[in-house]
Amino acid sequence: MDRRVFDASFKRMAIDLSHARGSVKAVADELGIDPGRLSKWRQKDSSTVRSTEGLNDEQKEIKRLQKELKEAQLERDILKKAINIFSRGDGRYTDS
């Protein structure tokens, strides 16, 4: 069995998406990776400390909207990459 290697941009995207969605398992299943691996990436990531203490309601709403926008952008990027992969025409992703 080949060991899969993930580049830093994929790891960053997976970590950000898991924070945006709030579910490691759902994101890991969607990306086809082990949830334990994604959890380890999140633990190693030093930028995961995010606090909303001391924020007023408007600031919390801004954070929520920023999170929602980031999730939509990540989903868009994933779809763009998938389209690129499937449109290569090398025959690997067709039934023929």
Residue frames as a rotation matrix with the C-alpha (Angstrom) as fourth column:
MET 1
0.578 0.816 0.000 0.00
0.816 -0.578 0.000 0.00
0.000 0.000 -1.000 0.00
ASP 2
-0.253 -0.670 0.698 1.44
0.646 -0.654 -0.393 3.37
0.720 0.352 0.598 -1.05
ARG 3
-0.196 0.111 -0.974 1.81
0.863 -0.453 -0.225 6.03
-0.467 -0.884 -0.007 1.58
ARG 4
0.487 0.458 0.744 -0.01
0.761 -0.640 -0.104 9.19
0.429 0.617 -0.660 0.58
VAL 5
-0.548 -0.684 -0.482 1.91
0.802 -0.594 -0.068 12.45
-0.240 -0.424 0.873 0.90
PHE 6
0.579 0.793 0.191 0.03
0.812 -0.582 -0.044 15.71
0.076 0.180 -0.981 1.29
ASP 7
-0.385 -0.725 0.571 1.53
0.634 -0.657 -0.407 19.09
0.670 0.205 0.713 0.53
ALA 8
-0.852 -0.064 -0.520 1.32
0.475 -0.511 -0.716 22.05
-0.220 -0.857 0.466 2.90
SER 9
-0.813 0.576 -0.080 -1.41
-0.565 -0.750 0.343 23.81
0.138 0.324 0.936 0.91
PHE 10
-0.188 0.752 -0.631 -3.67
-0.063 0.632 0.772 20.75
0.980 0.185 -0.071 1.09
LYS 11
-0.435 -0.034 -0.900 -3.09
0.829 0.376 -0.414 20.44
0.352 -0.926 -0.136 4.84
ARG 12
-0.968 0.055 -0.244 -3.83
0.053 -0.908 -0.416 24.14
-0.245 -0.416 0.876 5.37
MET 13
-0.568 0.801 -0.190 -7.01
-0.613 -0.258 0.747 23.87
0.549 0.541 0.637 3.29
ALA 14
-0.138 0.506 -0.851 -8.15
0.331 0.834 0.442 20.77
0.933 -0.221 -0.283 5.21
ILE 15
-0.662 -0.168 -0.730 -7.44
0.749 -0.119 -0.652 22.39
0.023 -0.979 0.204 8.59
ASP 16
-0.944 0.304 -0.129 -9.25
-0.297 -0.952 -0.068 25.59
-0.144 -0.026 0.989 7.64
LEU 17
-0.379 0.839 -0.390 -12.21
-0.459 0.195 0.867 23.68
0.803 0.508 0.311 6.25
SER 18
-0.251 0.272 -0.929 -12.46
0.656 0.754 0.043 21.56
0.712 -0.598 -0.368 9.40
HIS 19
-0.847 -0.038 -0.530 -12.49
0.445 -0.594 -0.670 24.70
-0.289 -0.804 0.520 11.53
ALA 20
-0.815 0.561 -0.147 -15.10
-0.566 -0.714 0.411 26.32
0.125 0.419 0.900 9.30
ARG 21
-0.145 0.786 -0.601 -17.36
-0.313 0.539 0.782 23.29
0.939 0.301 0.168 9.37
GLY 22
0.001 0.087 0.996 -16.63
-0.994 -0.110 0.011 22.36
0.110 -0.990 0.086 12.97
SER 23
0.793 0.309 0.526 -16.37
-0.385 0.922 0.037 18.65
-0.473 -0.232 0.850 12.14
VAL 24
-0.270 -0.959 -0.085 -13.10
-0.792 0.171 0.586 16.83
-0.547 0.225 -0.806 11.61
LYS 25
-0.436 0.115 0.893 -14.79
0.182 0.983 -0.037 13.57
-0.881 0.146 -0.449 10.64
ALA 26
0.634 0.763 0.127 -17.08
0.315 -0.105 -0.943 15.11
-0.707 0.638 -0.307 8.01
VAL 27
0.624 -0.476 -0.619 -14.22
-0.725 -0.648 -0.233 16.99
-0.290 0.595 -0.750 6.34
ALA 28
-0.441 -0.830 0.340 -11.89
-0.640 0.557 0.529 13.98
-0.629 0.015 -0.777 6.50
ASP 29
-0.095 0.499 0.861 -14.55
0.404 0.810 -0.425 11.76
-0.910 0.307 -0.279 4.89
GLU 30
0.846 0.472 -0.246 -15.17
0.026 -0.499 -0.866 14.35
-0.532 0.727 -0.434 2.19
LEU 31
0.442 -0.769 -0.462 -11.47
-0.888 -0.447 -0.106 14.66
-0.124 0.457 -0.881 1.38
GLY 32
0.829 -0.059 -0.556 -10.80
-0.154 0.932 -0.327 10.93
0.538 0.356 0.764 1.63
ILE 33
-0.316 -0.945 0.088 -8.32
-0.335 0.024 -0.942 11.10
0.887 -0.328 -0.324 4.49
ASP 34
-0.188 0.164 -0.968 -8.18
0.752 0.658 -0.034 9.57
0.631 -0.735 -0.247 7.96
PRO 35
0.723 0.530 0.443 -9.87
0.131 -0.735 0.665 11.72
0.678 -0.423 -0.601 10.64
GLY 36
0.751 -0.511 -0.418 -6.97
0.551 0.135 0.824 10.97
-0.364 -0.849 0.383 13.02
ARG 37
-0.231 -0.857 0.461 -4.51
0.973 -0.207 0.104 12.43
0.006 0.473 0.881 10.53
LEU 38
0.031 0.330 0.943 -6.56
0.385 -0.875 0.294 15.61
0.923 0.354 -0.154 10.18
SER 39
0.941 0.311 -0.133 -6.81
0.218 -0.257 0.941 15.89
0.258 -0.915 -0.310 13.98
LYS 40
0.311 -0.911 -0.271 -3.01
0.837 0.127 0.533 15.65
-0.451 -0.392 0.802 14.25
TRP 41
-0.344 -0.392 0.853 -2.61
0.795 -0.605 0.043 18.36
0.500 0.693 0.520 11.61
ARG 42
0.499 0.626 0.599 -4.96
0.172 -0.749 0.640 20.57
0.849 -0.217 -0.481 13.61
GLN 43
0.885 -0.199 -0.421 -3.02
0.439 0.053 0.897 19.95
-0.156 -0.978 0.135 16.83
LYS 44
-0.074 -0.993 0.091 0.28
0.950 -0.042 0.308 20.85
-0.302 0.109 0.947 15.17
ASP 45
-0.055 0.129 0.990 -1.19
0.661 -0.739 0.133 24.00
0.748 0.662 -0.045 13.68
SER 46
-0.687 -0.321 -0.652 -0.35
0.721 -0.415 -0.555 26.90
-0.092 -0.851 0.517 15.94
SER 47
-0.934 0.325 0.144 -2.97
-0.270 -0.912 0.310 29.20
0.233 0.251 0.940 14.44
THR 48
-0.403 0.833 -0.380 -5.90
0.441 0.541 0.716 27.20
0.802 0.121 -0.585 15.78
VAL 49
-0.563 0.208 -0.800 -6.29
0.768 -0.224 -0.599 29.32
-0.304 -0.952 -0.033 18.90
ARG 50
-0.642 0.462 0.612 -9.38
0.173 -0.691 0.702 31.37
0.747 0.556 0.363 18.18
SER 51
-0.674 0.353 -0.649 -11.18
0.699 0.021 -0.715 33.16
-0.238 -0.935 -0.261 20.93
THR 52
-0.236 0.667 0.707 -14.44
0.439 -0.575 0.690 35.09
0.867 0.473 -0.158 20.92
GLU 53
0.170 0.241 -0.956 -14.25
0.983 -0.108 0.148 36.13
-0.068 -0.965 -0.255 24.57
GLY 54
-0.303 -0.278 -0.911 -14.65
0.469 -0.876 0.112 39.84
-0.830 -0.393 0.396 25.13
LEU 55
-0.966 0.019 0.260 -16.26
0.234 -0.376 0.897 40.48
0.115 0.926 0.359 21.74
ASN 56
-0.495 0.856 -0.151 -19.54
-0.502 -0.423 -0.755 42.30
-0.710 -0.297 0.639 21.40
ASP 57
0.221 0.707 0.672 -22.43
0.188 0.645 -0.741 40.90
-0.957 0.290 0.010 19.36
GLU 58
0.861 0.088 -0.500 -21.47
-0.424 -0.416 -0.804 42.79
-0.279 0.905 -0.321 16.20
GLN 59
-0.097 -0.977 -0.188 -17.90
-0.990 0.076 0.118 41.51
-0.101 0.198 -0.975 16.34
LYS 60
-0.443 0.018 0.896 -19.14
-0.202 0.972 -0.119 37.95
-0.873 -0.234 -0.427 16.89
GLU 61
0.647 0.739 0.187 -21.43
0.091 0.169 -0.981 38.33
-0.757 0.652 0.042 13.86
ILE 62
0.570 -0.540 -0.619 -18.51
-0.820 -0.422 -0.387 39.58
-0.052 0.728 -0.684 11.77
LYS 63
-0.503 -0.774 0.385 -16.41
-0.755 0.610 0.241 36.57
-0.421 -0.169 -0.891 12.86
ARG 64
-0.061 0.579 0.813 -19.29
0.085 0.814 -0.574 34.21
-0.994 0.034 -0.099 11.99
LEU 65
0.875 0.417 -0.247 -19.69
-0.164 -0.225 -0.961 35.78
-0.456 0.881 -0.129 8.55
GLN 66
0.159 -0.904 -0.397 -15.94
-0.985 -0.170 -0.007 35.64
-0.061 0.392 -0.918 7.92
LYS 67
-0.538 -0.297 0.788 -15.97
-0.404 0.912 0.068 31.96
-0.740 -0.282 -0.611 8.86
GLU 68
0.388 0.790 0.474 -18.89
0.185 0.438 -0.880 31.33
-0.903 0.429 0.024 6.50
LEU 69
0.798 -0.151 -0.583 -17.13
-0.574 -0.486 -0.659 33.17
-0.184 0.861 -0.475 3.66
LYS 70
-0.249 -0.968 0.041 -13.91
-0.930 0.251 0.268 31.24
-0.269 0.028 -0.963 4.23
GLU 71
-0.296 0.225 0.928 -15.81
-0.034 0.969 -0.246 27.94
-0.955 -0.105 -0.279 4.08
ALA 72
0.771 0.635 0.050 -17.47
0.066 -0.001 -0.998 28.93
-0.633 0.773 -0.043 0.80
GLN 73
0.511 -0.666 -0.542 -14.11
-0.858 -0.430 -0.280 29.96
-0.047 0.609 -0.792 -0.67
LEU 74
-0.486 -0.702 0.520 -12.50
-0.677 0.679 0.283 26.67
-0.552 -0.215 -0.806 0.39
GLU 75
0.110 0.610 0.784 -15.34
0.204 0.759 -0.619 24.67
-0.973 0.228 -0.041 -1.14
ARG 76
0.894 0.183 -0.409 -14.96
-0.307 -0.416 -0.856 26.67
-0.327 0.891 -0.316 -4.37
ASP 77
0.062 -0.969 -0.240 -11.22
-0.990 -0.090 0.110 25.96
-0.128 0.231 -0.965 -4.42
ILE 78
-0.432 -0.152 0.889 -11.81
-0.262 0.964 0.037 22.25
-0.863 -0.217 -0.457 -3.89
LEU 79
0.556 0.728 0.400 -14.26
0.237 0.323 -0.916 22.16
-0.796 0.605 0.007 -6.77
LYS 80
0.713 -0.369 -0.596 -11.84
-0.686 -0.543 -0.485 24.03
-0.145 0.755 -0.640 -9.03
LYS 81
-0.373 -0.906 0.203 -9.12
-0.853 0.420 0.309 21.48
-0.365 -0.057 -0.929 -8.26
ALA 82
-0.185 0.387 0.903 -11.52
0.071 0.922 -0.381 18.59
-0.980 -0.007 -0.198 -8.87
ILE 83
0.848 0.504 -0.160 -12.57
-0.082 -0.174 -0.981 20.03
-0.523 0.846 -0.106 -12.23
ASN 84
0.315 -0.828 -0.463 -8.92
-0.946 -0.312 -0.085 20.42
-0.074 0.465 -0.882 -13.18
ILE 85
-0.531 -0.526 0.665 -8.14
-0.541 0.814 0.211 16.82
-0.652 -0.248 -0.717 -12.22
PHE 86
-0.002 0.644 0.765 -11.14
0.278 0.736 -0.618 15.32
-0.961 0.211 -0.181 -14.01
SER 87
0.884 0.381 -0.272 -10.70
-0.114 -0.388 -0.915 17.41
-0.454 0.839 -0.299 -17.16
ARG 88
-0.034 -0.993 -0.116 -7.08
-0.550 -0.078 0.832 16.36
-0.835 0.092 -0.543 -17.81
GLY 89
0.682 0.399 -0.613 -8.18
-0.728 0.292 -0.620 13.78
-0.069 0.869 0.489 -20.32
ASP 90
-0.408 -0.908 -0.094 -5.56
-0.911 0.411 -0.023 11.21
0.060 0.076 -0.995 -19.40
GLY 91
-0.062 0.500 -0.864 -8.21
-0.459 0.755 0.469 8.48
0.886 0.426 0.182 -19.21
ARG 92
-0.891 -0.364 -0.273 -7.69
0.064 0.495 -0.867 7.73
0.450 -0.789 -0.418 -15.52
TYR 93
-0.811 0.585 -0.026 -11.10
-0.128 -0.221 -0.967 9.03
-0.571 -0.781 0.254 -14.47
THR 94
-0.192 0.761 -0.620 -13.34
-0.980 -0.119 0.158 7.68
0.046 0.638 0.769 -17.20
ASP 95
0.400 0.463 0.791 -15.21
-0.530 0.821 -0.213 4.42
-0.748 -0.334 0.573 -17.56
SER 96
0.921 0.017 -0.390 -13.56
-0.367 0.374 -0.852 3.55
0.132 0.927 0.351 -20.86
